[in-house]
Amino acid sequence: MNIKDVMSKEVVTCNPQDYVSEVAEQMRTLDIGCLPVVSNKKLVGMITDRDIVTRSVAKDMKSKVEDVMTKSVISVSPEDSTSDASIVMARNQVRRLPVLDDGKLVGFVSLADLAFPFPHVQEISNAMESISEPRQF
C-alpha cells in the first residue's frame, strides 16, 4: 500500500510570517500538535507544539513562525510505501510526516493513518517502539 492511499489530503498550513500566538490558537482550536509551514506553495518547515513551548514561550510570544519552526523537514512522497513511511518515522522519532510531490505539499500522513489498514502491523509496532525510546545524543 502506498502513502497516497492513506494520507490526509486536506492539510491546514501556516506561513513563516504568521505570529506564533495565532498559530498556537489555531492548533488549539483544531486539536493538533503541528502545522506544515508553506511559502509560495513549497514546504519550508514544520511548527510543533514543542517548538512553540521551547523556542517561543520560553523567549517571546511575539515571535513569528519562521523564528521558531523546525526547518529541516523529513517527508515522504505519495508513491512511497506505508512500510517505508513507518521506518522513516521510527528512525526519526516522529509520528507525522508531510507528503511532498515535486516539492509541493500534497498531504500529511500520521502513524494512525498507517495503522488503520493494518497491513504492516509489525512495522507500525516497531515504529511506535522506536519513537517512544529516548534519543541517544
TIVO-2410 file (N, C-alpha, C; in nm, 3 decimals):
# residues 137
REC num residu      c1      c2      c3 atome chaine
REC   1      M   0.085  -0.117   0.000     N      A
REC   1      M   0.000   0.000   0.000    CA      A
REC   1      M   0.090   0.124   0.000     C      A
REC   2      N   0.047   0.226  -0.074     N      A
REC   2      N   0.126   0.349  -0.083    CA      A
REC   2      N   0.068   0.459   0.006     C      A
REC   3      I   0.152   0.558   0.032     N      A
REC   3      I   0.113   0.671   0.115    CA      A
REC   3      I  -0.012   0.740   0.059     C      A
REC   4      K  -0.019   0.754  -0.074     N      A
REC   4      K  -0.133   0.824  -0.135    CA      A
REC   4      K  -0.266   0.758  -0.100     C      A
REC   5      D  -0.263   0.631  -0.061     N      A
REC   5      D  -0.384   0.557  -0.027    CA      A
REC   5      D  -0.433   0.585   0.115     C      A
REC   6      V  -0.347   0.637   0.201     N      A
REC   6      V  -0.384   0.655   0.341    CA      A
REC   6      V  -0.367   0.797   0.393     C      A
REC   7      M  -0.300   0.885   0.317     N      A
REC   7      M  -0.269   1.019   0.366    CA      A
REC   7      M  -0.392   1.108   0.373     C      A
REC   8      S  -0.384   1.209   0.457     N      A
REC   8      S  -0.485   1.313   0.462    CA      A
REC   8      S  -0.452   1.413   0.352     C      A
REC   9      K  -0.549   1.446   0.270     N      A
REC   9      K  -0.524   1.537   0.158    CA      A
REC   9      K  -0.561   1.681   0.191     C      A
REC  10      E  -0.647   1.699   0.289     N      A
REC  10      E  -0.687   1.833   0.333    CA      A
REC  10      E  -0.594   1.872   0.447     C      A
REC  11      V  -0.495   1.954   0.418     N      A
REC  11      V  -0.394   1.988   0.518    CA      A
REC  11      V  -0.403   2.137   0.551     C      A
REC  12      V  -0.416   2.167   0.679     N      A
REC  12      V  -0.413   2.305   0.726    CA      A
REC  12      V  -0.267   2.344   0.739     C      A
REC  13      T  -0.233   2.463   0.690     N      A
REC  13      T  -0.095   2.510   0.694    CA      A
REC  13      T  -0.088   2.650   0.753     C      A
REC  14      C   0.034   2.696   0.773     N      A
REC  14      C   0.057   2.835   0.811    CA      A
REC  14      C   0.174   2.885   0.727     C      A
REC  15      N   0.204   3.015   0.738     N      A
REC  15      N   0.318   3.065   0.663    CA      A
REC  15      N   0.422   3.124   0.759     C      A
REC  16      P   0.544   3.142   0.712     N      A
REC  16      P   0.653   3.184   0.800    CA      A
REC  16      P   0.629   3.319   0.868     C      A
REC  17      Q   0.548   3.405   0.809     N      A
REC  17      Q   0.525   3.538   0.866    CA      A
REC  17      Q   0.411   3.542   0.967     C      A
REC  18      D   0.339   3.431   0.986     N      A
REC  18      D   0.233   3.426   1.087    CA      A
REC  18      D   0.294   3.442   1.225     C      A
REC  19      Y   0.214   3.498   1.317     N      A
REC  19      Y   0.259   3.508   1.455    CA      A
REC  19      Y   0.236   3.375   1.526     C      A
REC  20      V   0.331   3.338   1.608     N      A
REC  20      V   0.323   3.212   1.682    CA      A
REC  20      V   0.195   3.206   1.765     C      A
REC  21      S   0.156   3.316   1.826     N      A
REC  21      S   0.035   3.317   1.909    CA      A
REC  21      S  -0.088   3.279   1.827     C      A
REC  22      E  -0.096   3.324   1.702     N      A
REC  22      E  -0.209   3.290   1.614    CA      A
REC  22      E  -0.205   3.142   1.576     C      A
REC  23      V  -0.086   3.093   1.547     N      A
REC  23      V  -0.070   2.953   1.509    CA      A
REC  23      V  -0.101   2.863   1.628     C      A
REC  24      A  -0.058   2.903   1.747     N      A
REC  24      A  -0.087   2.824   1.867    CA      A
REC  24      A  -0.237   2.817   1.890     C      A
REC  25      E  -0.307   2.927   1.869     N      A
REC  25      E  -0.453   2.928   1.884    CA      A
REC  25      E  -0.519   2.838   1.779     C      A
REC  26      Q  -0.469   2.841   1.657     N      A
REC  26      Q  -0.522   2.755   1.551    CA      A
REC  26      Q  -0.501   2.608   1.585     C      A
REC  27      M  -0.383   2.575   1.636     N      A
REC  27      M  -0.354   2.437   1.674    CA      A
REC  27      M  -0.444   2.393   1.789     C      A
REC  28      R  -0.468   2.483   1.884     N      A
REC  28      R  -0.557   2.451   1.997    CA      A
REC  28      R  -0.699   2.427   1.947     C      A
REC  29      T  -0.747   2.514   1.860     N      A
REC  29      T  -0.882   2.501   1.807    CA      A
REC  29      T  -0.901   2.372   1.730     C      A
REC  30      L  -0.800   2.336   1.650     N      A
REC  30      L  -0.807   2.215   1.567    CA      A
REC  30      L  -0.766   2.090   1.643     C      A
REC  31      D  -0.714   2.107   1.765     N      A
REC  31      D  -0.666   1.997   1.847    CA      A
REC  31      D  -0.559   1.915   1.773     C      A
REC  32      I  -0.458   1.988   1.722     N      A
REC  32      I  -0.347   1.923   1.651    CA      A
REC  32      I  -0.216   1.969   1.712     C      A
REC  33      G  -0.111   1.893   1.690     N      A
REC  33      G   0.018   1.922   1.752    CA      A
REC  33      G   0.122   1.981   1.660     C      A
REC  34      C   0.090   1.994   1.531     N      A
REC  34      C   0.187   2.054   1.440    CA      A
REC  34      C   0.118   2.107   1.315     C      A
REC  35      L   0.186   2.199   1.249     N      A
REC  35      L   0.138   2.253   1.122    CA      A
REC  35      L   0.254   2.263   1.025     C      A
REC  36      P   0.232   2.224   0.899     N      A
REC  36      P   0.334   2.249   0.798    CA      A
REC  36      P   0.342   2.400   0.771     C      A
REC  37      V   0.462   2.449   0.748     N      A
REC  37      V   0.483   2.590   0.715    CA      A
REC  37      V   0.511   2.598   0.566     C      A
REC  38      V   0.427   2.673   0.493     N      A
REC  38      V   0.433   2.677   0.347    CA      A
REC  38      V   0.453   2.820   0.300     C      A
REC  39      S   0.543   2.836   0.204     N      A
REC  39      S   0.567   2.965   0.142    CA      A
REC  39      S   0.574   2.943  -0.009     C      A
REC  40      N   0.495   3.017  -0.084     N      A
REC  40      N   0.490   3.001  -0.230    CA      A
REC  40      N   0.465   2.856  -0.271     C      A
REC  41      K   0.373   2.791  -0.201     N      A
REC  41      K   0.332   2.653  -0.227    CA      A
REC  41      K   0.440   2.549  -0.199     C      A
REC  42      K   0.549   2.591  -0.137     N      A
REC  42      K   0.658   2.498  -0.103    CA      A
REC  42      K   0.666   2.483   0.049     C      A
REC  43      L   0.690   2.361   0.093     N      A
REC  43      L   0.708   2.334   0.235    CA      A
REC  43      L   0.844   2.389   0.278     C      A
REC  44      V   0.845   2.478   0.378     N      A
REC  44      V   0.970   2.537   0.423    CA      A
REC  44      V   1.003   2.500   0.567     C      A
REC  45      G   0.909   2.434   0.634     N      A
REC  45      G   0.934   2.394   0.772    CA      A
REC  45      G   0.810   2.333   0.835     C      A
REC  46      M   0.824   2.300   0.961     N      A
REC  46      M   0.713   2.249   1.042    CA      A
REC  46      M   0.718   2.323   1.174     C      A
REC  47      I   0.601   2.355   1.227     N      A
REC  47      I   0.597   2.412   1.361    CA      A
REC  47      I   0.515   2.318   1.448     C      A
REC  48      T   0.573   2.281   1.560     N      A
REC  48      T   0.507   2.187   1.651    CA      A
REC  48      T   0.475   2.256   1.783     C      A
REC  49      D   0.389   2.192   1.860     N      A
REC  49      D   0.359   2.246   1.991    CA      A
REC  49      D   0.486   2.254   2.075     C      A
REC  50      R   0.577   2.161   2.055     N      A
REC  50      R   0.704   2.164   2.128    CA      A
REC  50      R   0.790   2.282   2.084     C      A
REC  51      D   0.793   2.312   1.953     N      A
REC  51      D   0.866   2.430   1.904    CA      A
REC  51      D   0.814   2.556   1.973     C      A
REC  52      I   0.683   2.566   1.983     N      A
REC  52      I   0.621   2.684   2.043    CA      A
REC  52      I   0.662   2.698   2.189     C      A
REC  53      V   0.658   2.589   2.261     N      A
REC  53      V   0.692   2.595   2.404    CA      A
REC  53      V   0.840   2.621   2.424     C      A
REC  54      T   0.926   2.548   2.357     N      A
REC  54      T   1.070   2.558   2.385    CA      A
REC  54      T   1.138   2.677   2.318     C      A
REC  55      R   1.085   2.722   2.205     N      A
REC  55      R   1.153   2.830   2.134    CA      A
REC  55      R   1.079   2.963   2.137     C      A
REC  56      S   0.955   2.963   2.178     N      A
REC  56      S   0.879   3.088   2.176    CA      A
REC  56      S   0.832   3.128   2.315     C      A
REC  57      V   0.756   3.042   2.380     N      A
REC  57      V   0.703   3.078   2.512    CA      A
REC  57      V   0.818   3.108   2.607     C      A
REC  58      A   0.922   3.028   2.598     N      A
REC  58      A   1.037   3.049   2.685    CA      A
REC  58      A   1.110   3.180   2.653     C      A
REC  59      K   1.084   3.237   2.537     N      A
REC  59      K   1.150   3.361   2.495    CA      A
REC  59      K   1.050   3.476   2.484     C      A
REC  60      D   0.969   3.471   2.378     N      A
REC  60      D   0.885   3.586   2.347    CA      A
REC  60      D   0.767   3.541   2.262     C      A
REC  61      M   0.647   3.559   2.312     N      A
REC  61      M   0.527   3.516   2.239    CA      A
REC  61      M   0.499   3.601   2.114     C      A
REC  62      K   0.577   3.705   2.091     N      A
REC  62      K   0.557   3.788   1.972    CA      A
REC  62      K   0.639   3.737   1.854     C      A
REC  63      S   0.696   3.620   1.870     N      A
REC  63      S   0.778   3.561   1.764    CA      A
REC  63      S   0.693   3.530   1.642     C      A
REC  64      K   0.761   3.524   1.530     N      A
REC  64      K   0.697   3.478   1.407    CA      A
REC  64      K   0.731   3.330   1.389     C      A
REC  65      V   0.650   3.263   1.312     N      A
REC  65      V   0.668   3.120   1.288    CA      A
REC  65      V   0.809   3.090   1.238     C      A
REC  66      E   0.859   3.169   1.145     N      A
REC  66      E   0.992   3.143   1.088    CA      A
REC  66      E   1.103   3.147   1.192     C      A
REC  67      D   1.077   3.213   1.305     N      A
REC  67      D   1.177   3.223   1.411    CA      A
REC  67      D   1.183   3.099   1.499     C      A
REC  68      V   1.078   3.019   1.499     N      A
REC  68      V   1.074   2.904   1.590    CA      A
REC  68      V   1.049   2.770   1.522     C      A
REC  69      M   1.016   2.771   1.394     N      A
REC  69      M   0.982   2.646   1.325    CA      A
REC  69      M   1.105   2.558   1.307     C      A
REC  70      T   1.079   2.430   1.287     N      A
REC  70      T   1.183   2.335   1.252    CA      A
REC  70      T   1.201   2.344   1.102     C      A
REC  71      K   1.324   2.375   1.059     N      A
REC  71      K   1.347   2.400   0.917    CA      A
REC  71      K   1.386   2.275   0.838     C      A
REC  72      S   1.449   2.180   0.903     N      A
REC  72      S   1.485   2.057   0.832    CA      A
REC  72      S   1.369   1.959   0.850     C      A
REC  73      V   1.296   1.939   0.742     N      A
REC  73      V   1.174   1.859   0.748    CA      A
REC  73      V   1.195   1.726   0.679     C      A
REC  74      I   1.156   1.622   0.746     N      A
REC  74      I   1.160   1.487   0.690    CA      A
REC  74      I   1.024   1.463   0.626     C      A
REC  75      S   1.024   1.410   0.504     N      A
REC  75      S   0.897   1.391   0.433    CA      A
REC  75      S   0.899   1.260   0.356     C      A
REC  76      V   0.784   1.227   0.301     N      A
REC  76      V   0.769   1.111   0.213    CA      A
REC  76      V   0.696   1.157   0.088     C      A
REC  77      S   0.696   1.072  -0.013     N      A
REC  77      S   0.622   1.103  -0.136    CA      A
REC  77      S   0.496   1.017  -0.140     C      A
REC  78      P   0.399   1.057  -0.222     N      A
REC  78      P   0.275   0.979  -0.232    CA      A
REC  78      P   0.299   0.836  -0.279     C      A
REC  79      E   0.407   0.814  -0.351     N      A
REC  79      E   0.436   0.681  -0.406    CA      A
REC  79      E   0.515   0.592  -0.311     C      A
REC  80      D   0.566   0.648  -0.202     N      A
REC  80      D   0.637   0.566  -0.104    CA      A
REC  80      D   0.541   0.466  -0.041     C      A
REC  81      S   0.593   0.355   0.004     N      A
REC  81      S   0.508   0.255   0.069    CA      A
REC  81      S   0.482   0.294   0.213     C      A
REC  82      T   0.372   0.244   0.266     N      A
REC  82      T   0.339   0.270   0.407    CA      A
REC  82      T   0.445   0.205   0.496     C      A
REC  83      S   0.500   0.095   0.453     N      A
REC  83      S   0.606   0.028   0.529    CA      A
REC  83      S   0.729   0.118   0.537     C      A
REC  84      D   0.767   0.178   0.424     N      A
REC  84      D   0.882   0.269   0.424    CA      A
REC  84      D   0.856   0.389   0.514     C      A
REC  85      A   0.734   0.442   0.511     N      A
REC  85      A   0.700   0.558   0.594    CA      A
REC  85      A   0.713   0.523   0.742     C      A
REC  86      S   0.670   0.404   0.780     N      A
REC  86      S   0.681   0.365   0.921    CA      A
REC  86      S   0.827   0.354   0.962     C      A
REC  87      I   0.913   0.311   0.872     N      A
REC  87      I   1.057   0.304   0.901    CA      A
REC  87      I   1.114   0.444   0.917     C      A
REC  88      V   1.075   0.536   0.829     N      A
REC  88      V   1.121   0.676   0.838    CA      A
REC  88      V   1.077   0.737   0.971     C      A
REC  89      M   0.953   0.712   1.010     N      A
REC  89      M   0.902   0.764   1.138    CA      A
REC  89      M   0.984   0.709   1.255     C      A
REC  90      A   1.011   0.580   1.252     N      A
REC  90      A   1.087   0.517   1.360    CA      A
REC  90      A   1.228   0.574   1.369     C      A
REC  91      R   1.295   0.582   1.256     N      A
REC  91      R   1.433   0.632   1.254    CA      A
REC  91      R   1.444   0.776   1.304     C      A
REC  92      N   1.343   0.855   1.274     N      A
REC  92      N   1.347   0.998   1.308    CA      A
REC  92      N   1.264   1.034   1.430     C      A
REC  93      Q   1.204   0.934   1.491     N      A
REC  93      Q   1.122   0.951   1.611    CA      A
REC  93      Q   1.015   1.058   1.593     C      A
REC  94      V   0.938   1.045   1.484     N      A
REC  94      V   0.826   1.136   1.458    CA      A
REC  94      V   0.699   1.055   1.436     C      A
REC  95      R   0.586   1.117   1.463     N      A
REC  95      R   0.457   1.049   1.447    CA      A
REC  95      R   0.380   1.094   1.324     C      A
REC  96      R   0.429   1.203   1.260     N      A
REC  96      R   0.361   1.257   1.143    CA      A
REC  96      R   0.463   1.300   1.039     C      A
REC  97      L   0.426   1.286   0.912     N      A
REC  97      L   0.514   1.326   0.803    CA      A
REC  97      L   0.437   1.403   0.697     C      A
REC  98      P   0.493   1.512   0.647     N      A
REC  98      P   0.432   1.577   0.531    CA      A
REC  98      P   0.458   1.490   0.408     C      A
REC  99      V   0.365   1.496   0.314     N      A
REC  99      V   0.377   1.421   0.189    CA      A
REC  99      V   0.402   1.524   0.078     C      A
REC 100      L   0.518   1.512   0.012     N      A
REC 100      L   0.556   1.607  -0.092    CA      A
REC 100      L   0.559   1.539  -0.228     C      A
REC 101      D   0.509   1.611  -0.327     N      A
REC 101      D   0.517   1.568  -0.466    CA      A
REC 101      D   0.584   1.680  -0.543     C      A
REC 102      D   0.705   1.656  -0.589     N      A
REC 102      D   0.783   1.757  -0.660    CA      A
REC 102      D   0.800   1.883  -0.574     C      A
REC 103      G   0.825   1.864  -0.446     N      A
REC 103      G   0.847   1.974  -0.354    CA      A
REC 103      G   0.722   2.042  -0.302     C      A
REC 104      K   0.606   2.006  -0.353     N      A
REC 104      K   0.480   2.067  -0.309    CA      A
REC 104      K   0.409   1.978  -0.209     C      A
REC 105      L   0.353   2.041  -0.106     N      A
REC 105      L   0.279   1.968  -0.003    CA      A
REC 105      L   0.147   1.920  -0.061     C      A
REC 106      V   0.128   1.788  -0.062     N      A
REC 106      V   0.004   1.731  -0.117    CA      A
REC 106      V  -0.074   1.651  -0.013     C      A
REC 107      G  -0.017   1.634   0.105     N      A
REC 107      G  -0.087   1.558   0.208    CA      A
REC 107      G  -0.004   1.549   0.334     C      A
REC 108      F  -0.059   1.473   0.426     N      A
REC 108      F   0.003   1.453   0.556    CA      A
REC 108      F  -0.029   1.311   0.598     C      A
REC 109      V   0.065   1.240   0.655     N      A
REC 109      V   0.040   1.103   0.699    CA      A
REC 109      V   0.086   1.089   0.844     C      A
REC 110      S   0.003   1.025   0.923     N      A
REC 110      S   0.034   1.005   1.065    CA      A
REC 110      S   0.051   0.857   1.092     C      A
REC 111      L   0.105   0.827   1.206     N      A
REC 111      L   0.121   0.688   1.247    CA      A
REC 111      L  -0.016   0.620   1.251     C      A
REC 112      A  -0.118   0.694   1.294     N      A
REC 112      A  -0.254   0.638   1.297    CA      A
REC 112      A  -0.304   0.604   1.157     C      A
REC 113      D  -0.269   0.688   1.058     N      A
REC 113      D  -0.308   0.658   0.919    CA      A
REC 113      D  -0.246   0.527   0.873     C      A
REC 114      L  -0.123   0.503   0.913     N      A
REC 114      L  -0.054   0.381   0.873    CA      A
REC 114      L  -0.112   0.259   0.943     C      A
REC 115      A  -0.161   0.278   1.063     N      A
REC 115      A  -0.216   0.166   1.140    CA      A
REC 115      A  -0.355   0.127   1.094     C      A
REC 116      F  -0.429   0.220   1.037     N      A
REC 116      F  -0.569   0.195   1.003    CA      A
REC 116      F  -0.592   0.074   0.913     C      A
REC 117      P  -0.522   0.063   0.799     N      A
REC 117      P  -0.548  -0.053   0.712    CA      A
REC 117      P  -0.490  -0.185   0.764     C      A
REC 118      F  -0.406  -0.180   0.866     N      A
REC 118      F  -0.344  -0.296   0.931    CA      A
REC 118      F  -0.256  -0.385   0.844     C      A
REC 119      P  -0.204  -0.341   0.729     N      A
REC 119      P  -0.123  -0.434   0.652    CA      A
REC 119      P   0.017  -0.454   0.708     C      A
REC 120      H   0.066  -0.357   0.784     N      A
REC 120      H   0.203  -0.364   0.834    CA      A
REC 120      H   0.207  -0.348   0.985     C      A
REC 121      V   0.132  -0.430   1.054     N      A
REC 121      V   0.120  -0.417   1.199    CA      A
REC 121      V   0.257  -0.424   1.265     C      A
REC 122      Q   0.343  -0.513   1.223     N      A
REC 122      Q   0.474  -0.526   1.285    CA      A
REC 122      Q   0.559  -0.402   1.264     C      A
REC 123      E   0.560  -0.346   1.141     N      A
REC 123      E   0.639  -0.226   1.115    CA      A
REC 123      E   0.589  -0.109   1.198     C      A
REC 124      I   0.458  -0.097   1.212     N      A
REC 124      I   0.399   0.012   1.289    CA      A
REC 124      I   0.433  -0.004   1.437     C      A
REC 125      S   0.427  -0.127   1.484     N      A
REC 125      S   0.464  -0.155   1.622    CA      A
REC 125      S   0.609  -0.118   1.647     C      A
REC 126      N   0.696  -0.155   1.554     N      A
REC 126      N   0.838  -0.122   1.565    CA      A
REC 126      N   0.859   0.029   1.563     C      A
REC 127      A   0.785   0.098   1.475     N      A
REC 127      A   0.796   0.244   1.467    CA      A
REC 127      A   0.756   0.307   1.599     C      A
REC 128      M   0.645   0.263   1.656     N      A
REC 128      M   0.598   0.318   1.784    CA      A
REC 128      M   0.702   0.297   1.893     C      A
REC 129      E   0.760   0.178   1.894     N      A
REC 129      E   0.860   0.148   1.996    CA      A
REC 129      E   0.981   0.239   1.981     C      A
REC 130      S   1.028   0.259   1.856     N      A
REC 130      S   1.144   0.345   1.832    CA      A
REC 130      S   1.114   0.491   1.863     C      A
REC 131      I   0.994   0.536   1.829     N      A
REC 131      I   0.956   0.675   1.855    CA      A
REC 131      I   0.953   0.702   2.004     C      A
REC 132      S   0.912   0.605   2.080     N      A
REC 132      S   0.896   0.623   2.224    CA      A
REC 132      S   1.027   0.613   2.301     C      A
REC 133      E   1.132   0.561   2.240     N      A
REC 133      E   1.261   0.548   2.308    CA      A
REC 133      E   1.331   0.683   2.312     C      A
REC 134      P   1.402   0.712   2.423     N      A
REC 134      P   1.479   0.836   2.428    CA      A
REC 134      P   1.589   0.833   2.323     C      A
REC 135      R   1.615   0.950   2.263     N      A
REC 135      R   1.722   0.959   2.163    CA      A
REC 135      R   1.858   0.954   2.230     C      A
REC 136      Q   1.953   0.895   2.160     N      A
REC 136      Q   2.090   0.892   2.206    CA      A
REC 136      Q   2.165   1.006   2.139     C      A
REC 137      F   2.222   1.095   2.218     N      A
REC 137      F   2.295   1.210   2.161    CA      A
REC 137      F   2.442   1.191   2.175     C      A
***
